Amino acid sequence: MNVNVQFREDGNILRGYIEGEIDTYTAPVLREELETVQIVEGRVIELDLSKVNYMDSTGLGIFVAFYKKVTRENASLKLVGLSNRLVRLFEITGLSELMSIETDEELELK
């Protein structure tokens, strides 16, 4: 399986749509895509993970590194559309305390 990433700007918000599996094999593709993101102070970066059907610890590491990069530039990162399984992964590791996370259900209510 592959991972696909597409970005769309919406004013000061950069929305990223991630689809597929994030594991050791596909992680370098995701990392490269996130490295191309222009981060400026005050920008909001929203990554939609609603079409991510699998993620392992490699994927978590990529999101942690990206989160650190974003916060260093005084911007903000929000992960949206997470399945219950992905939310659980972030909760177990304590990353849900650090990062702004929105579940599939919360996204549907908007």
Helices and strands as residue ranges (DSSP letters): E 3-10, E 13-22, H 27-35, E 44-55, H 57-72, E 76-82, H 84-92, H 95-98, E 100-103, H 104-109
